[in-house]
Amino acid sequence: MTVPPAQVPVWERYVAIGDSFTEGMVDPDPNDPTR
């Protein structure tokens, strides 16, 4: 008996609802002089 390969979806586009990865990275911080 042969097991069929798993069906993996192929994504053609990506839509970001929010940018939480970079959110707040450049916010001023009075305790951090590098910001």
N, C-alpha and C positions, 0 to 999 in steps of 0.2 A: 504494500500500500504506500502510495506517495503522498506526502503532506504538501499541499499547495503553499507557495510563499505568502507571507503576511502582506496584506494590502496596506501600504504606507501612503498617506496623502502627500501629494506634491503641491507645495505652496507656490502660488504664482505672484502673490502680493502680500504685503504686510502693512497693517494700519495701526499706528500707535495712538491710543486713546489719551495717554498722558506720558510725560517724560519724567518719570519718578527717579530714573537712574541719575540724572544730572541736576535734579531739583535741589536747590539749596547749596550747590557746590561753590557758587561765587557770591553767596550772600555775605555782606559785611559782618565781621565778628570782632567786637572791640577787644576780646581776649587773645586774638590771633593776628599778629602784625602782618602775616603773609596774605591776608584776605583784604 
